Amino acid sequence: MSSSASSFGMAGGAGWRTRDVVVTAVIGASFGVVFWAWGNIAWPATAFLGPLQNLLYGPWLIPAVLGPLVVRRPGSGVFAEVVAASVSAVLGSQWGVIVLLYGVVQGLAGELPFLATRYRVFTWPVVVAAGVLASLSAWVLDWAFYYAGVDVATQLLVGALMAVSGVVIVAGGSLFLARALRDAGVLEGVDGRAGSAT
């Protein structure tokens, strides 16, 4: 991976433009459908994996990283993640409206590494940090709301597996999707369109 701070271009200022709002909303809405399918179809189907199922947690976290990676505006990760959570709730998430809280927390966690660089550095380490932080935020919420009675050793294993998912699926998937969108010309006029992280 390139270590150049310009691997995906530089931030174009903090102000949101109409195209930034539209692109972020489309990312969120599209992943809202993914969230719904992942939660209602794929997740129950992989329950037999036990704790290893958490290696597949990543799709719920991609908007938190893909938003800032593509749009490069403060709040883009939260916006994309909350839109995705809202769409999944409307479609019928098995977890109900609590997914909105997850959207806010995961979005904030995923944005922290980009915020730390003032939305100017989009290298592999920064994207990985965003994916891992988003994963760990979801892990904390899951522990608090659903698995408070599970032993600590199992919880730590789950957290480690979710962190791996944060690297492979969230960070890797976000970079792949950002590049694919750029190459398809979808990001014309959006900051994340330029450059490559490879």
C-alpha distance (Angstrom), angle and dihedral (degrees) to the residues before:
residue distance angle dihedral
M1 . . .
S2 3.78 . .
S3 3.79 117.3 .
S4 3.78 92.3 -156.9
A5 3.79 115.2 122.5
S6 3.78 87.7 -139.6
S7 3.80 95.7 56.1
F8 3.79 89.5 118.8
G9 3.80 97.1 17.1
M10 3.78 132.7 -96.8
A11 3.78 128.0 -66.8
G12 3.76 111.4 -90.4
G13 3.79 97.5 -145.9
A14 3.77 133.4 -70.8
G15 3.80 98.2 -86.2
W16 3.78 118.7 106.0
R17 3.80 119.5 -130.0
T18 3.79 126.2 -160.1
R19 3.80 91.5 -105.3
D20 3.81 90.2 53.0
V21 3.79 91.1 53.8
V22 3.80 92.3 46.6
V23 3.81 95.0 47.8
T24 3.81 93.0 46.8
A25 3.80 92.1 46.9
V26 3.81 91.6 49.6
I27 3.81 91.0 49.8
G28 3.79 89.7 50.2
A29 3.79 95.9 45.2
S30 3.80 92.5 47.1
F31 3.77 91.6 51.1
G32 3.79 90.2 45.9
V33 3.79 86.7 68.7
V34 3.81 89.4 46.3
F35 3.82 90.1 49.9
W36 3.79 91.2 52.1
A37 3.80 93.3 48.3
W38 3.80 92.9 43.7
G39 3.79 93.1 49.6
N40 3.78 98.8 41.8
I41 3.79 102.0 34.2
A42 3.81 115.9 13.2
W43 3.82 98.3 37.6
P44 3.83 96.5 52.0
A45 3.81 89.5 43.7
T46 3.80 91.9 57.1
A47 3.81 97.3 43.5
F48 3.81 89.2 107.4
L49 3.81 88.4 73.0
G50 3.80 91.3 72.1
P51 3.82 113.8 -160.9
L52 3.82 89.6 -7.1
Q53 3.79 86.9 70.1
N54 3.80 86.7 79.1
L55 3.79 89.4 72.5
L56 3.82 83.2 75.2
Y57 3.82 96.0 51.4
G58 3.79 94.4 99.9
P59 3.82 103.4 90.9
W60 3.81 90.0 70.5
L61 3.80 89.6 59.3
I62 3.79 104.5 43.5
P63 3.85 96.8 94.1
A64 3.81 89.8 57.6
V65 3.81 88.9 62.4
L66 3.80 102.9 26.4
G67 3.81 91.9 55.8
P68 3.82 96.2 59.3
L69 3.80 91.6 36.5
V70 3.80 92.0 57.2
V71 3.81 106.0 27.5
R72 3.81 100.3 29.5
R73 3.77 96.3 -156.0
P74 3.81 126.8 128.8
G75 3.78 108.6 -98.1
S76 3.80 95.6 21.1
G77 3.80 92.9 117.8
V78 3.80 92.8 49.9
F79 3.80 91.5 44.5
A80 3.81 93.9 50.6
E81 3.80 94.0 43.5
V82 3.82 94.5 47.2
V83 3.81 92.4 47.7
A84 3.80 89.1 50.4
A85 3.80 92.0 48.2
S86 3.81 91.3 47.1
V87 3.80 93.1 51.2
S88 3.79 91.5 48.4
A89 3.81 90.4 49.6
V90 3.80 91.5 50.9
L91 3.80 90.9 48.3
G92 3.80 90.2 51.4
S93 3.79 115.1 -87.0
Q94 3.78 111.8 -163.4
W95 3.82 88.4 -132.3
G96 3.80 96.4 55.1
V97 3.79 125.6 -148.4
I98 3.81 94.1 -22.4
V99 3.81 85.0 86.4
L100 3.81 86.7 76.1
L101 3.80 89.8 63.9
Y102 3.79 88.9 48.6
G103 3.79 89.3 51.3
V104 3.79 93.2 54.3
V105 3.81 95.6 44.8
Q106 3.80 95.9 42.9
G107 3.79 91.2 45.8
L108 3.79 92.3 51.5
A109 3.80 92.8 46.7
G110 3.79 92.5 48.7
E111 3.79 91.4 51.0
L112 3.79 97.1 51.9
P113 3.83 97.6 87.3
F114 3.81 91.0 47.7
L115 3.80 90.3 47.4
A116 3.81 89.8 50.5
T117 3.81 88.6 58.0
R118 3.83 92.3 41.9
Y119 3.81 88.4 -115.1
R120 3.80 90.8 -67.0
V121 3.81 103.8 106.3
F122 3.80 120.7 63.4
T123 3.79 103.0 165.9
W124 3.80 125.8 140.9
P125 3.85 94.4 -95.6
V126 3.81 91.7 52.7
V127 3.80 92.6 47.7
V128 3.82 90.9 46.8
A129 3.80 90.8 50.3
A130 3.81 88.9 51.6
G131 3.79 92.0 50.2
V132 3.78 93.5 47.8
L133 3.81 94.0 46.8
A134 3.79 91.6 49.4
S135 3.80 89.1 50.2
L136 3.79 93.7 48.6
S137 3.80 91.6 49.2
A138 3.81 89.3 54.8
W139 3.80 89.5 47.0
V140 3.82 91.6 54.9
L141 3.81 91.5 48.6
D142 3.79 92.5 47.6
W143 3.80 91.1 49.2
A144 3.81 91.6 50.2
F145 3.80 98.8 43.6
Y146 3.79 105.9 30.1
Y147 3.79 113.8 12.0
A148 3.79 106.6 36.6
G149 3.81 89.9 127.3
V150 3.81 95.3 52.1
D151 3.81 116.4 106.5
V152 3.78 118.1 -99.0
A153 3.81 95.2 -117.6
T154 3.80 91.4 57.5
Q155 3.79 91.2 45.6
L156 3.80 91.5 52.4
L157 3.80 89.6 50.1
V158 3.80 90.2 50.5
G159 3.81 90.3 49.2
A160 3.80 91.5 51.5
L161 3.81 91.8 48.7
M162 3.80 90.9 49.0
A163 3.80 89.7 50.5
V164 3.81 89.3 53.8
S165 3.79 88.2 51.4
G166 3.79 87.4 50.3
V167 3.79 90.4 58.0
V168 3.79 100.3 40.2
I169 3.80 104.9 32.2
V170 3.80 104.1 22.3
A171 3.80 101.9 37.3
G172 3.79 96.5 29.1
G173 3.79 93.3 41.4
S174 3.79 93.4 47.7
L175 3.80 92.4 51.2
F176 3.79 91.1 47.0
L177 3.81 92.9 49.4
A178 3.81 93.6 44.9
R179 3.78 90.1 52.4
A180 3.80 92.7 45.3
L181 3.81 91.7 50.3
R182 3.79 91.0 47.9
D183 3.79 93.4 48.4
A184 3.81 90.3 48.8
G185 3.81 89.7 55.3
V186 3.81 92.8 -117.9
L187 3.79 92.2 125.1
E188 3.79 96.9 54.7
G189 3.80 106.2 147.2
V190 3.82 93.7 10.9
D191 3.82 119.8 112.0
G192 3.78 95.3 -123.5
R193 3.81 92.8 59.8
A194 3.79 97.0 86.3
G195 3.78 131.8 79.9
S196 3.78 133.9 0.5
A197 3.77 136.0 -102.2
T198 3.77 93.2 -143.2
